[in-house]
């Protein structure tokens, strides 16, 4: 097998409109397509980053809460690569999004910081 990259990450939101504003408006992901799925009483929003990686945002009626803290089994977090961590954090803070303090990766020497989406999904900005 020769995996060549990540195509997409799927996220289920508790409040579709709020999460759409966050991922498209605050994080600046490009809206590619949006569809109402009547049979499932849900929405699906396809978002794309500059490198082509996609985020699929879903809504479902009454989704169960995801255990994310402390270190639960499963996907730990989603990390976004940024060129300037300080500028990216300033942008988040200007939009009222709190972040943890900046840390330095002990193996690469790169700076990173965690924040959360509207449902508390752990997200990371990694300066590369």
ZICORWO-V287577 format. One record per residue. N is the residue number from 1. RES is the residue in three letters. OMEGA is omega in whole degrees, 0 to 359 (* if undefined). Layout:
# ZICORWO-V287577
N|RES|OMEGA  N|RES|OMEGA
This chain:
# ZICORWO-V287577
1|UNK|180  2|UNK|178  3|UNK|185  4|UNK|179  5|UNK|176  6|UNK|177  7|UNK|179  8|UNK|173  9|UNK|180  10|UNK|182  11|UNK|175  12|UNK|183  13|UNK|176  14|UNK|178  15|UNK|187  16|UNK|183  17|UNK|180  18|UNK|180  19|UNK|176  20|UNK|178  21|UNK|182  22|UNK|185  23|UNK|180  24|UNK|185  25|UNK|184  26|UNK|182  27|UNK|174  28|UNK|176  29|UNK|182  30|UNK|175  31|UNK|180  32|UNK|181  33|UNK|177  34|UNK|182  35|UNK|172  36|UNK|181  37|UNK|186  38|UNK|183  39|UNK|181  40|UNK|182  41|UNK|185  42|UNK|175  43|UNK|172  44|UNK|180  45|UNK|176  46|UNK|180  47|UNK|182  48|UNK|175  49|UNK|184  50|UNK|182  51|UNK|179  52|UNK|178  53|UNK|183  54|UNK|171  55|UNK|175  56|UNK|180  57|UNK|182  58|UNK|167  59|UNK|174  60|UNK|178  61|UNK|175  62|UNK|178  63|UNK|178  64|UNK|179  65|UNK|178  66|UNK|175  67|UNK|181  68|UNK|182  69|UNK|350  70|UNK|188  71|UNK|179  72|UNK|177  73|UNK|179  74|UNK|179  75|UNK|184  76|UNK|179  77|UNK|176  78|UNK|182  79|UNK|176  80|UNK|177  81|UNK|176  82|UNK|179  83|UNK|184  84|UNK|183  85|UNK|180  86|UNK|179  87|UNK|180  88|UNK|178  89|UNK|177  90|UNK|178  91|UNK|178  92|UNK|182  93|UNK|178  94|UNK|178  95|UNK|176  96|UNK|180  97|UNK|180  98|UNK|177  99|UNK|173  100|UNK|177  101|UNK|178  102|UNK|176  103|UNK|177  104|UNK|178  105|UNK|185  106|UNK|181  107|UNK|183  108|UNK|184  109|UNK|181  110|UNK|180  111|UNK|177  112|UNK|178  113|UNK|179  114|UNK|172  115|UNK|183  116|UNK|175  117|UNK|184  118|UNK|178  119|UNK|180  120|UNK|177  121|UNK|182  122|UNK|178  123|UNK|182  124|UNK|168  125|UNK|183  126|UNK|184  127|UNK|181  128|UNK|*
